[in-house]
Amino acid sequence: MSDAELMVLPLVVRIERATPPERTDALEAAATAVLSLLDDPGEWGAELHAWQSTGRIRKVVRRARGAEWRRALALPGRTVEHRTAEVRVHPPVPLDDWPRDLARLQVSGTELTDTGDLAPAEPPILWANPELAMSAGKAMAQAGHAAQLAWWASDEAERAAWRAAGLAVTVRTAAAADFQAKVAAGLPVVRDAGFTEIEPGSCTFVADAPWLYGRVATGADGRDGR
């Protein structure tokens, strides 16, 4: 498939200098934003279908503040507010034909930290690989992949229950041994395409919920959008 045929899902995280979001909040907001679009694409059904029909689920996370953020808000899209984080998901676009105000935004070097203790995790839990170092932007895209693979692996009743819970997810970093066990448990696993930061084929995230065990064949993968 040529680059001209590829589509990507744009995500924009608001990062104001004085009030950056917590890292985990941003990851969870990105995953929920992806789920929101999958659950209810609204007027963007055709774009969503074209994006998913490529067999790849590329996502690109950019950051904005001030006037940049206001310009992003003026474009078609949907904003998810989650504790300290605001993430806007836009309808999928061709890889080489981004809206100008999104194309101008920075991609690389998006770094965030968690400054407080995290609440107890509740399923669905998106577990990050503790052996991989990822920027916040990279991890947001990967968490979005994990949420999408979990959505695909869920049946209609499971999706309805998830919807009733507000499409909530928890993002946490797994212990090394636990992560490998989950990779082998038939859970949705994201394997990176290797465009940026880490080696191709690396397992970045595992989606974990009681109904997902054994649901997918080991080796099922998502494709990185960064």
Sequence and secondary structure as in RCSB ss.txt:
>XXXX:A:sequence
MSDAELMVLPLVVRIERATPPERTDALEAAATAVLSLLDDPGEWGAELHAWQSTGRIRKVVRRARGAEWRRALAL
PGRTVEHRTAEVRVHPPVPLDDWPRDLARLQVSGTELTDTGDLAPAEPPILWANPELAMSAGKAMAQAGHAAQLA
WWASDEAERAAWRAAGLAVTVRTAAAADFQAKVAAGLPVVRDAGFTEIEPGSCTFVADAPWLYGRVATGADGRDG
R
>XXXX:A:secstr
  GGG EEEEEEEE  SSS   HHHHHHHHHHHHHHHHH  GGGHHHHHHHHHTT   EEEEEE HHHHHHHHHS
S EEEEETTEEEEE   EETT   HHHHTSB TT      S      SSEEEE TT    HHHHHHHHHHHHHHH
HHHS HHHHHHHHHTTT  EEEE  HHHHHHHHTTT  EEE   SSSS TT EEEEEE GGGTT S TT      
 
